């Protein structure tokens, strides 16, 4: 294996500090694949990292129309500087100084906070620009239709309960009907709350579809528990209905995009109708089989366990069989990893088959796009050192060692291609960081076997990984265009990426 290469940069004193970069195997794999890229004749020295951050306003950040100013903690001059610009009266702040976020608007009135909360549940993200003008009248009449339908269901449910032998007493039948409607109402509330997932239904539809099927089985299991605890019927039934209605939202919201992937032309309605027909036929056959089996009085728990396993296995294979030509976070990760390691972008079938379908919320995500400034940087000096590398880009990429995550911060001018490039850059940097950690662990094992010890900084900062960021900039400059071309050749649609970045945007990061 090729030896690790080092970059030297001046430390705070006169001594020279050597930072070991990852083994060049990753870099060479990319550069070997990018034949059009110009091979460097010599290795440029790393940029000298500044020993001090600028005391003053670092930058502005905007999230959902609200702005924050990030200033160095304890700055006397920051209050006099213009928002979004480094203060003209700024003085040097030592490395390790902290910063704080100062809101530039007063807090929203409670009524407006409540309205924003309601909007997040009832209108699509980006409304009204994200929908056509006819959306409002359509949803208005649809809401009225469901209002009258919900009111009517109270009387129909009461009539049905009376017809199957529930007491004719108004008090008894009314109480039973109300209990039943409370159960259904709880399910509708759960369905409404989960609708806030918004664009995730478009971006991560495979992951949400499988998660929804998991929740459907969980709801069925809770329903099964009502037989063991009949005195808890109402709370258990309400809970089961909430879970199953959440699952129903995921199934309904992801159904059309999946059918759209199979439709060749203007036949999405026909494909959807036939797909639902196949599902209904299979459902009827399964119901008939279950009726026949239940006549033999099998174990309820054993039957449920076997059928649940078959349901989840079928659901997993169903989702894996879907082939989409857009790049969400999971498929983009597969494509970039393959390009960095082998120089090739996987085909549509390969990329979809390698996509992670089950992604639990507790799993560590090594890359974050569109994050807030305070999550990405630990102190002002790191930001001041990293910023010059991205003066010509509409994003900034860094690595936060305390969170073990690569962050791509988007500037307010960032467009769709800038988001795609920022994500590509973040994954390239992640490969350098991963290789660096692997080399460090290998050296630790070697030193341990030899009985020697090597000092390791217990509190690394963003700035300690500046050489890695510099190297990643060179790789991205030469390879991003080639990656896009190879991806298009494989059939991936690059103009409609579904990376779903965060809403934070940097403003005014250029000193004046």
C-alpha positions in Angstrom: 0.0 0.0 0.0 1.2 3.4 -0.8 2.5 5.4 2.1 0.5 8.2 3.7 1.4 11.6 2.5 1.8 14.6 4.8 1.2 18.3 4.5 3.1 20.8 6.6 1.6 24.0 7.8 3.0 26.5 10.3 1.7 26.1 13.8 1.2 28.9 16.3 4.9 29.0 17.1 7.9 28.5 14.9 7.7 24.7 15.0 6.3 22.9 12.0 3.2 20.8 12.4 2.7 17.8 10.1 -0.8 16.6 9.4 -1.0 13.1 7.8 -3.5 12.9 5.0 -5.3 9.6 4.1 -3.5 7.1 2.0 -3.7 8.3 -1.7 -5.5 5.2 -2.8 -8.9 7.0 -2.6 -7.6 10.0 -4.4 -5.8 8.0 -7.1 -9.0 5.9 -7.8 -10.9 9.1 -8.5 -8.1 10.7 -10.6 -7.6 7.5 -12.5 -11.3 7.4 -13.4 -11.2 11.1 -14.4 -9.1 10.8 -17.5 -9.9 14.3 -18.7 -8.6 15.8 -15.4 -5.1 17.3 -15.5 -2.7 15.3 -13.3 -0.9 17.6 -10.9 2.8 17.8 -11.5 3.6 18.6 -8.0 1.8 18.7 -4.7 1.0 22.2 -3.6 1.6 23.2 -0.1 -1.3 23.5 2.2 -2.8 26.9 2.9 -1.5 28.4 6.1 -4.3 28.2 8.7 -4.9 31.5 10.4 -3.9 31.6 14.0 -6.8 33.9 14.9 -10.4 34.4 14.0 -11.9 37.7 13.3 -13.8 39.2 16.2 -17.1 40.5 14.9 -20.0 39.3 12.8 -19.1 36.1 11.0 -22.1 35.7 8.8 -25.9 35.8 8.6 -28.1 32.7 8.5 -31.6 32.5 7.2 -34.1 29.7 8.1 -37.7 29.9 6.9 -37.5 33.7 6.4 -36.0 34.4 9.9 -32.4 35.6 10.2 -29.6 35.1 12.8 -26.3 36.8 13.1 -23.3 34.8 14.3 -20.9 36.9 16.3 -17.8 36.1 18.3 -18.6 35.8 22.0 -17.5 38.8 24.0 -17.0 41.0 21.0 -17.1 44.7 21.7 -17.0 45.6 18.0 -19.6 43.1 16.8 -22.5 45.3 17.9 -21.2 48.1 15.7 -20.6 46.1 12.6 -23.1 45.7 9.8 -25.1 42.5 9.8 -23.6 39.8 7.7 -20.2 41.5 7.3 -17.0 41.2 9.3 -16.9 44.4 11.4 -14.6 47.1 10.2 -13.5 47.7 13.8 -13.0 44.0 14.5 -10.0 42.9 16.5 -8.4 39.4 16.6 -9.9 36.8 18.7 -7.8 33.8 19.9 -8.2 30.3 18.4 -10.8 28.6 20.6 -13.0 31.6 21.0 -16.7 30.8 20.8 -19.6 32.4 18.9 -23.3 32.9 19.5 -26.4 33.3 17.4 -28.2 36.6 17.7 -31.7 36.7 16.2 -32.3 39.7 14.0 -36.1 39.7 14.4 -38.2 39.8 17.5 -40.0 36.6 18.4 -43.1 35.9 16.5 -46.4 36.6 18.3 -48.1 33.5 19.7 -50.9 33.7 17.2 -48.5 33.7 14.3 -46.5 30.8 15.8 -49.8 28.8 16.0 -50.7 29.6 12.4 -47.2 28.5 11.2 -47.6 25.3 13.1 -51.0 24.7 11.5 -49.7 25.5 8.0 -47.0 22.9 8.4 -49.8 20.3 8.6 -52.3 21.5 6.1 -50.4 23.0 3.1 -47.4 21.6 1.1 -43.9 22.9 1.7 -43.3 26.1 -0.4 -47.0 26.9 -0.6 -48.3 28.7 -2.6 -45.4 28.6 -5.1 -45.2 24.8 -5.0 -48.8 24.2 -6.2 -51.0 25.4 -9.0 -53.7 28.1 -8.4 -56.5 25.5 -8.6 -55.2 23.7 -5.5 -56.9 26.0 -3.0 -60.5 25.7 -4.3 -60.0 21.9 -4.7 -58.9 21.5 -1.1 -61.6 23.8 0.2 -64.4 21.7 -1.3 -62.6 18.5 -0.4 -62.4 19.7 3.3 -66.1 20.5 3.2 -66.9 17.1 1.8 -65.0 15.3 4.6 -66.6 17.6 7.2 -70.1 16.4 6.2 -68.9 12.8 5.8 -67.4 12.8 9.3 -70.7 14.2 10.7 -72.7 11.6 8.9 -70.6 8.7 10.1 -71.7 9.3 13.7 -75.3 8.4 12.8 -74.4 5.6 10.5 -72.2 4.0 13.1 -75.0 4.2 15.7 -77.5 2.6 13.3 -75.1 -0.2 12.5 -74.5 -1.0 16.2 -78.2 -1.0 16.8 -78.8 -3.4 13.9 -76.4 -6.0 15.3 -78.1 -6.2 18.7 -76.7 -3.3 20.7 -79.3 -2.0 23.2 -81.9 0.3 21.7 -81.5 2.5 24.7 -80.3 5.9 23.5 -77.7 6.1 26.3 -76.3 2.7 25.6 -76.1 2.9 21.8 -74.9 6.5 21.9 -72.1 5.6 24.3 -70.9 2.7 22.2 -71.1 4.8 19.1 -69.1 7.5 20.7 -66.4 5.1 21.9 -66.1 3.6 18.4 -65.9 7.1 16.9 -63.3 8.1 19.4 -61.2 5.1 18.3 -61.5 6.1 14.6 -61.0 9.8 15.5 -57.7 8.9 17.2 -56.6 7.2 14.0 -57.4 10.2 12.0 -55.4 12.5 14.3 -52.4 10.2 13.9 -52.8 10.3 10.2 -52.9 14.1 10.2 -49.8 14.4 12.5 -47.7 12.2 10.3 -48.5 14.2 7.2 -46.0 16.8 8.4 -43.2 14.6 6.9 -43.8 16.6 3.8 -41.2 16.2 1.1 -39.8 13.0 2.7 -42.7 11.2 1.0 -41.1 12.2 -2.4 -37.4 11.9 -1.4 -37.4 8.8 0.8 -40.5 7.0 -0.4 -38.9 3.5 -0.2 -37.8 4.0 3.3 -41.1 5.4 4.4 -43.1 2.7 2.6 -41.3 -0.1 4.4 -41.4 1.8 7.7 -45.2 2.2 7.2 -45.5 -1.6 6.7 -43.6 -2.1 9.9 -46.0 0.2 11.7 -49.0 -1.6 10.2 -47.8 -4.8 11.8 -47.2 -3.0 15.0 -50.8 -1.8 14.9 -52.1 -5.3 14.2 -50.1 -6.6 17.2 -51.7 -4.0 19.4 -55.1 -5.0 18.2 -54.2 -8.6 19.0 -53.5 -7.5 22.6 -57.1 -6.4 23.1 -58.0 -10.1 23.4 -55.7 -10.4 26.4 -56.7 -7.2 28.0 -60.4 -6.6 27.2 -60.7 -4.0 29.9 -58.2 -1.8 28.0 -60.1 -2.1 24.7 -60.6 1.6 24.1 -57.1 2.8 24.8 -55.5 -0.1 22.9 -57.9 0.2 20.0 -57.2 4.0 19.8 -53.4 3.3 19.9 -53.7 0.7 17.2 -55.8 2.9 15.0 -53.3 5.8 15.3 -50.4 3.5 14.3 -52.3 1.9 11.4 -53.5 5.2 10.1 -49.9 6.5 10.1 -49.0 3.5 8.1 -52.0 4.2 5.7 -50.6 7.7 5.1 -47.3 6.3 4.0 -48.9 3.8 1.7 -51.2 6.3 0.1 -48.5 9.0 -0.2 -45.9 6.7 -1.8 -48.2 4.7 -4.1 -48.4 7.2 -6.9 -44.7 7.9 -7.2 -44.0 4.2 -7.4 -46.7 3.6 -10.0 -45.3 6.6 -11.9 -42.0 4.9 -12.2 -43.6 2.0 -14.1 -45.9 4.1 -16.4 -44.5 4.7 -19.9 -46.6 7.7 -21.1 -49.9 9.1 -20.0 -51.2 5.8 -18.5 -50.5 6.5 -14.8 -54.2 6.2 -13.9 -54.5 2.8 -15.7 -51.3 1.5 -14.1 -52.6 2.6 -10.6 -56.1 1.0 -11.1 -54.7 -2.3 -12.2 -52.1 -2.3 -9.4 -54.9 -1.7 -6.8 -56.9 -4.4 -8.5 -54.1 -7.0 -8.1 -53.8 -5.9 -4.5 -57.5 -6.4 -3.8 -57.6 -9.8 -5.5 -54.6 -11.0 -3.4 -56.3 -9.5 -0.3 -59.5 -11.5 -0.9 -57.5 -14.7 -1.5 -55.6 -14.2 1.7 -58.8 -13.5 3.6 -60.3 -16.8 2.3 -57.3 -18.8 3.2 -57.3 -17.3 6.7 -61.0 -18.2 7.2 -60.3 -21.8 6.2 -57.3 -22.0 8.6 -59.1 -20.4 11.5 -61.7 -23.2 11.5 -59.0 -25.5 12.9 -58.5 -23.2 15.8 -54.7 -22.7 15.4 -52.7 -20.7 18.0 -53.5 -17.0 17.5 -50.0 -15.9 18.4 -48.3 -18.4 16.2 -50.5 -17.7 13.3 -49.9 -13.9 13.7 -46.2 -14.4 13.9 -46.0 -16.5 10.7 -48.2 -14.2 8.7 -46.4 -11.1 10.0 -43.1 -12.5 8.9 -44.5 -13.3 5.4 -46.0 -9.8 5.2 -42.8 -8.0 6.2 -40.6 -10.2 3.9 -42.9 -9.5 1.0 -42.9 -5.8 1.8 -39.1 -5.6 1.9 -38.8 -7.4 -1.4 -41.6 -5.3 -2.9 -39.8 -2.0 -2.0 -36.4 -3.3 -3.2 -37.8 -4.2 -6.6 -38.7 -0.6 -7.3 -36.3 1.0 -9.7 -36.3 4.8 -9.6 -34.1 7.1 -11.8 -33.9 10.0 -9.4 -31.1 10.4 -6.8 -32.3 10.7 -3.2 -29.8 10.6 -0.3 -29.5 6.8 -0.1 -29.0 6.3 -3.9 -26.7 9.3 -4.2 -24.5 7.9 -1.4 -24.3 4.6 -3.4 -23.4 6.4 -6.6 -20.7 8.6 -5.1 -19.2 5.8 -3.1 -18.9 3.7 -6.2 -17.5 6.6 -8.2 -14.8 7.4 -5.6 -13.7 3.8 -5.1 -13.9 2.5 -8.7 -14.4 5.4 -11.0 -17.8 4.1 -12.2 -21.3 5.2 -11.5 -23.7 2.2 -10.9 -26.6 1.6 -13.3 -30.2 2.3 -12.2 -30.7 -1.4 -11.2 -27.5 -1.6 -9.3 -28.0 1.7 -7.5 -31.5 0.8 -6.5 -30.6 -2.7 -5.4 -27.8 -1.3 -3.1 -30.0 1.4 -1.6 -30.6 1.1 2.2 -34.3 0.5 2.6 -34.5 0.3 6.4 -33.0 3.4 8.0 -33.9 3.7 11.7 -33.9 7.2 13.1 -31.2 6.3 15.6 -28.7 5.4 12.9 -25.8 7.8 12.7 -25.9 9.9 9.5 -22.3 10.9 8.5 -23.3 13.6 6.0 -25.7 16.5 6.6 -26.8 19.0 3.8 -28.2 22.4 4.5 -27.4 22.4 8.2 -27.2 25.3 10.5 -23.9 27.2 11.1 -23.8 26.3 14.8 -24.0 22.6 14.1 -21.1 22.6 11.6 -18.5 24.8 13.2 -17.0 24.6 16.7 -15.3 28.0 16.9 -14.8 31.1 14.7 -11.2 30.3 13.7 -12.3 27.2 11.8 -14.9 29.1 9.8 -12.4 31.9 8.9 -9.9 29.3 7.8 -12.3 27.3 5.7 -14.2 30.2 4.1 -11.5 31.2 1.5 -11.6 27.7 0.0 -15.2 28.2 -1.1 -15.2 31.8 -2.3 -16.2 30.7 -5.8 -18.8 28.1 -4.6 -22.3 28.5 -3.3 -21.7 26.2 -0.4 -19.1 25.5 2.4 -18.1 22.0 3.5 -16.5 21.1 6.8 -16.0 18.3 9.2 -17.1 18.5 12.9 -15.0 15.9 14.8 -17.1 16.1 17.9 -20.1 14.9 16.0 -18.2 12.8 13.5 -20.2 14.3 10.7 -19.4 16.2 7.4 -21.6 19.3 7.0 -22.4 21.1 3.8 -23.7 24.6 4.5 -25.6 26.2 1.6 -25.4 29.9 0.7 -28.5 31.8 -0.1 -27.7 31.8 -3.9 -27.5 28.0 -4.0 -29.4 26.4 -6.8 -30.3 22.8 -7.5 -26.9 22.0 -9.1 -25.1 23.7 -6.2 -26.9 21.4 -3.7 -25.9 18.4 -5.8 -22.3 19.6 -5.9 -22.2 20.3 -2.2 -23.5 16.8 -1.5 -20.9 15.3 -3.8 -18.2 17.3 -2.1 -19.3 16.2 1.3 -19.1 12.5 0.4 -15.7 13.0 -1.1 -14.5 14.7 2.1 -16.1 11.8 4.1 -13.9 9.4 2.2 -10.8 11.3 3.2 -11.9 11.5 6.8 -12.7 7.8 6.9 -9.3 6.8 5.4 -7.6 9.2 7.8 -9.3 7.5 10.8 -8.4 4.1 9.4 -4.7 5.1 9.1 -4.8 6.5 12.6 -6.2 3.2 14.0 -3.6 1.2 12.1 -0.8 3.4 13.5 -2.2 3.0 17.0 -2.1 -0.8 16.7 1.4 -0.7 15.2 2.7 1.5 18.0 0.9 -0.6 20.6 2.6 -3.8 19.3 6.0 -2.0 19.4 5.4 -0.6 22.8 5.6 3.0 21.7 3.0 5.7 22.1 1.9 8.6 19.8 0.2 11.7 21.0 -3.4 12.1 19.8 -5.2 15.4 20.2 -8.2 14.5 22.5 -10.1 17.6 21.4 -9.7 18.1 17.6 -11.3 21.1 15.9 -12.6 21.7 12.4 -9.4 23.5 11.5 -7.3 20.4 12.2 -8.9 18.8 9.1 -8.2 21.8 6.8 -5.7 19.9 4.6 -8.3 17.2 4.0 -10.8 19.9 3.0 -8.2 21.4 0.6 -7.5 18.0 -1.0 -11.2 17.4 -1.4 -11.6 20.7 -3.2 -9.0 19.7 -5.8 -10.8 16.3 -6.3 -14.2 17.9 -6.7 -13.0 20.6 -9.1 -11.6 17.9 -11.5 -14.2 15.2 -11.0 -17.6 16.6 -10.4 -18.4 17.2 -14.1 -17.2 13.7 -14.9 -19.4 12.3 -12.2 -22.5 14.1 -13.6 -21.7 12.9 -17.2 -21.3 9.3 -16.1 -24.4 9.4 -14.0 -26.5 10.7 -17.0 -25.0 8.0 -19.2 -26.4 5.4 -16.7 -29.8 7.0 -16.9 -29.9 9.0 -13.6 -31.8 12.2 -13.8 -29.5 14.8 -12.4 -31.8 17.8 -12.7 -34.4 16.4 -10.3 -32.3 15.3 -7.3 -34.3 14.5 -4.2 -31.6 15.2 -1.6 -34.0 17.2 0.6 -31.5 19.6 2.2 -32.1 21.5 5.3 -33.6 25.0 5.1 -30.7 27.0 6.6 -28.9 29.3 4.2 -25.8 31.4 4.8 -25.9 35.1 3.9 -23.2 37.7 3.7 -20.2 35.5 4.3 -17.9 37.7 2.2 -16.0 40.3 4.3 -16.5 43.9 3.2 
